[in-house]
Amino acid sequence: MDANHLISTYGYWAVFGLVALESLGIPIPGETVVVAAGTYAGHTHRLSVWVIFAVAAAGAIIGSNIGFQIGDKGGYRLLRRYGHYIRIDEAEIKIGRYIFDRYGWMVVFFGRFVIVLRTYAGFLAGTNRMRWRSFTLFNTAGAVGWAAIWAFGSYAIGNSLRHDSRPVDIVLGAVAVVVIVTAIVVVRRHTARLTLVAEAAYPGPLADD
């Protein structure tokens, strides 16, 4: 994907569209487009960094909310019906719901700054029935902070991020791997306890819708 070409051709629309698609659940490097746009604005002044920030934040918020609704309306039902095919039973679904009920704000807010989590946080939050108001609050806060860092940071730094954000992607990718692996290890080690806690929080069979 040639981010510089997209920015010079489509401007703000490229920023909004690609960031929204990434936040919806499609693995597109949205931050690369924001960085390209910020750098382009700094060199040519043909785009406003404030508008770049605004459309990037809007794209992130809207895309994640669409992902949340897809997860809430479709992901949860699919997981209930077909989860056993991928070894996810009702107890594990309850654990997921418990984690998002208690710590979903951390996943949504900090996930905005981590590759992979940023793409799927909205969908996972919806699938695990996180409260929409809480999701919206922390998703908006994370999106605004993320957009500000990338837009204004790339605008200020300029040539050091002129081509793309690949070095930063590598660092954040490594962080994402560490975070995900750590989370998996912690959850597996405490599965028995989490199962009891989640069952106490959601006694009886889960609803299918």
Backbone torsions as a table, in degrees:
resi	resn	phi	psi	omega
1	MET	NA	121.2	179.1
2	ASP	-90.3	93.9	-176.4
3	ALA	-63.4	-37.9	-178.8
4	ASN	-64.0	-39.5	177.8
5	HIS	-65.6	-43.0	179.4
6	LEU	-61.4	-42.5	-179.0
7	ILE	-66.8	-45.4	-179.1
8	SER	-67.6	-25.0	-178.4
9	THR	-90.9	-46.6	-172.9
10	TYR	-111.4	-8.9	174.7
11	GLY	57.7	-129.9	-175.5
12	TYR	-60.4	-32.6	-179.2
13	TRP	-62.4	-37.0	178.2
14	ALA	-64.0	-42.8	179.6
15	VAL	-61.9	-51.5	-177.9
16	PHE	-61.5	-50.1	-174.1
17	GLY	-63.8	-46.6	-176.0
18	LEU	-72.9	-36.7	176.3
19	VAL	-65.8	-40.6	179.1
20	ALA	-63.5	-42.9	-179.8
21	LEU	-64.2	-40.6	178.2
22	GLU	-63.0	-44.7	-177.6
23	SER	-69.4	-25.5	178.8
24	LEU	-71.1	-28.4	179.3
25	GLY	136.2	5.2	178.7
26	ILE	-97.4	123.0	-174.7
27	PRO	-70.9	78.0	176.3
28	ILE	-112.7	136.3	-179.8
29	PRO	-73.3	79.6	-176.4
30	GLY	-60.1	-35.3	-178.7
31	GLU	-65.7	-27.1	177.0
32	THR	-61.9	-40.5	179.9
33	VAL	-69.1	-40.4	178.9
34	VAL	-64.7	-42.2	178.4
35	VAL	-63.3	-45.1	179.0
36	ALA	-61.0	-41.3	-179.4
37	ALA	-67.5	-43.3	179.0
38	GLY	-63.4	-42.1	178.4
39	THR	-66.4	-42.8	177.7
40	TYR	-59.6	-42.8	179.0
41	ALA	-64.2	-39.4	180.0
42	GLY	-66.5	-32.5	-177.6
43	HIS	-88.2	-35.8	-173.4
44	THR	-109.0	-23.3	-175.6
45	HIS	59.2	24.5	176.4
46	ARG	-86.7	-16.0	174.8
47	LEU	-123.5	152.3	177.2
48	SER	-93.0	129.0	179.9
49	VAL	-64.9	-29.5	178.5
50	TRP	-67.7	-38.5	177.9
51	VAL	-71.1	-38.3	176.7
52	ILE	-58.5	-47.2	177.5
53	PHE	-58.1	-45.2	-177.0
54	ALA	-65.4	-46.0	-177.0
55	VAL	-73.0	-31.4	176.6
56	ALA	-66.4	-44.9	178.0
57	ALA	-63.2	-43.2	179.7
58	ALA	-63.2	-42.8	178.7
59	GLY	-62.3	-41.3	179.4
60	ALA	-65.9	-42.9	-179.0
61	ILE	-66.3	-49.0	-177.6
62	ILE	-66.1	-45.9	-179.7
63	GLY	-60.5	-43.9	179.7
64	SER	-65.6	-36.3	178.5
65	ASN	-67.3	-36.3	175.3
66	ILE	-65.2	-43.7	176.8
67	GLY	-60.1	-39.6	177.9
68	PHE	-61.4	-45.6	-178.7
69	GLN	-65.7	-37.8	176.9
70	ILE	-62.8	-44.3	178.4
71	GLY	-64.9	-42.0	-177.9
72	ASP	-67.4	-42.8	-175.6
73	LYS	-85.4	-33.2	-175.0
74	GLY	-118.3	-41.3	-175.6
75	GLY	-61.9	-43.6	-179.3
76	TYR	-63.5	-44.7	-179.5
77	ARG	-63.4	-41.4	178.7
78	LEU	-63.9	-40.2	179.9
79	LEU	-65.7	-39.8	178.6
80	ARG	-66.2	-37.8	-174.1
81	ARG	-84.8	-39.9	-172.3
82	TYR	-118.7	4.3	-176.9
83	GLY	-58.2	-30.3	-178.0
84	HIS	-65.1	-21.7	178.2
85	TYR	-69.5	-23.8	177.6
86	ILE	-113.6	24.6	174.5
87	ARG	63.2	36.9	173.2
88	ILE	-114.3	106.9	-178.5
89	ASP	-98.2	-175.6	-176.3
90	GLU	-62.4	-36.7	179.8
91	ALA	-61.8	-41.1	-179.9
92	GLU	-71.8	-32.7	175.4
93	ILE	-64.1	-39.6	178.0
94	LYS	-64.9	-37.5	177.5
95	ILE	-61.9	-44.4	178.3
96	GLY	-59.7	-43.8	178.7
97	ARG	-64.0	-40.7	-179.9
98	TYR	-62.5	-45.9	-179.5
99	ILE	-60.9	-43.4	-179.2
100	PHE	-73.5	-30.3	175.4
101	ASP	-66.3	-39.7	-175.8
102	ARG	-91.0	-40.2	-172.5
103	TYR	-124.3	13.7	-177.9
104	GLY	-58.8	-33.0	-179.1
105	TRP	-62.6	-34.2	178.5
106	MET	-69.4	-42.8	179.3
107	VAL	-61.4	-45.0	-176.4
108	VAL	-71.2	-47.3	-176.3
109	PHE	-70.0	-56.8	-176.7
110	PHE	-74.1	-25.4	177.2
111	GLY	-62.9	-25.2	178.0
112	ARG	-60.2	-26.3	-176.4
113	PHE	-98.4	5.0	-177.3
114	VAL	-122.4	127.6	177.4
115	ILE	-57.4	148.0	-176.9
116	VAL	80.6	-59.1	178.7
117	LEU	-61.6	-38.7	179.2
118	ARG	-59.1	-38.3	-176.8
119	THR	-71.4	-38.2	-170.9
120	TYR	-111.1	0.0	-176.2
121	ALA	-59.3	-43.3	-179.3
122	GLY	-62.7	-47.4	179.9
123	PHE	-62.0	-44.5	-179.6
124	LEU	-65.5	-39.0	178.7
125	ALA	-62.5	-42.5	178.1
126	GLY	-67.2	-43.2	-180.0
127	THR	-61.3	-37.6	-178.5
128	ASN	-92.6	14.7	171.5
129	ARG	59.1	39.8	172.4
130	MET	-65.1	146.5	179.3
131	ARG	-63.9	131.0	-173.7
132	TRP	-61.7	-38.7	-179.1
133	ARG	-63.3	-43.1	178.2
134	SER	-65.9	-42.8	178.4
135	PHE	-59.3	-47.5	-177.5
136	THR	-61.2	-42.8	-179.3
137	LEU	-61.0	-53.0	-174.7
138	PHE	-78.8	-28.4	174.4
139	ASN	-66.3	-41.8	179.0
140	THR	-65.0	-44.7	179.4
141	ALA	-61.3	-44.8	178.9
142	GLY	-65.8	-40.7	-179.1
143	ALA	-64.6	-42.6	179.8
144	VAL	-64.7	-44.9	179.0
145	GLY	-64.0	-43.7	179.5
146	TRP	-62.4	-47.2	-179.2
147	ALA	-63.1	-39.3	-179.8
148	ALA	-64.8	-44.6	-178.9
149	ILE	-61.4	-49.3	-176.8
150	TRP	-71.8	-43.6	-176.3
151	ALA	-68.4	-55.0	-176.4
152	PHE	-74.1	-32.9	178.0
153	GLY	-64.7	-47.1	-179.7
154	SER	-68.8	-33.8	177.6
155	TYR	-63.1	-41.0	-177.8
156	ALA	-76.2	-41.6	-176.2
157	ILE	-74.4	-38.7	175.0
158	GLY	68.5	-113.9	-170.1
159	ASN	-61.7	-25.9	-178.1
160	SER	-68.2	-21.1	175.6
161	LEU	-121.2	28.4	-172.2
162	ARG	-63.9	-42.1	-172.3
163	HIS	-81.3	-55.3	176.6
164	ASP	-166.6	-176.7	-178.1
165	SER	-105.1	28.0	-174.3
166	ARG	-58.3	-45.3	178.8
167	PRO	-59.6	-40.4	179.0
168	VAL	-67.6	-38.8	177.6
169	ASP	-57.1	-41.6	-178.0
170	ILE	-63.9	-45.0	-179.9
171	VAL	-62.7	-49.1	-179.3
172	LEU	-66.1	-33.7	176.7
173	GLY	-63.1	-41.9	178.4
174	ALA	-63.9	-41.7	177.8
175	VAL	-61.7	-42.5	-179.4
176	ALA	-60.7	-42.8	-180.0
177	VAL	-61.6	-45.7	179.9
178	VAL	-61.1	-45.4	-178.7
179	VAL	-62.3	-46.8	-177.3
180	ILE	-65.5	-46.1	-180.0
181	VAL	-62.7	-43.4	178.6
182	THR	-60.4	-44.5	179.8
183	ALA	-61.8	-41.8	179.9
184	ILE	-63.3	-44.1	-179.6
185	VAL	-62.8	-45.4	-179.0
186	VAL	-62.6	-45.8	-179.2
187	VAL	-62.4	-42.6	-179.4
188	ARG	-65.4	-38.7	-179.2
189	ARG	-68.5	-28.2	-176.0
190	HIS	-113.7	21.6	-177.5
191	THR	-58.6	-44.8	-177.4
192	ALA	-60.5	-46.4	-179.8
193	ARG	-67.0	-42.6	179.3
194	LEU	-63.2	-34.8	178.6
195	THR	-62.7	-43.5	179.9
196	LEU	-66.9	-42.8	-179.2
197	VAL	-65.6	-43.8	-179.0
198	ALA	-66.7	-37.8	178.6
199	GLU	-65.5	-37.8	177.5
200	ALA	-67.4	-33.8	179.9
201	ALA	-74.9	-33.6	-178.9
202	TYR	-130.1	71.9	-177.0
203	PRO	-67.4	146.7	177.9
204	GLY	82.6	179.8	-178.3
205	PRO	-69.7	146.2	177.1
206	LEU	-77.1	151.3	175.3
207	ALA	-73.3	151.5	-179.6
208	ASP	-83.9	-9.2	179.6
209	ASP	-137.3	NA	NA
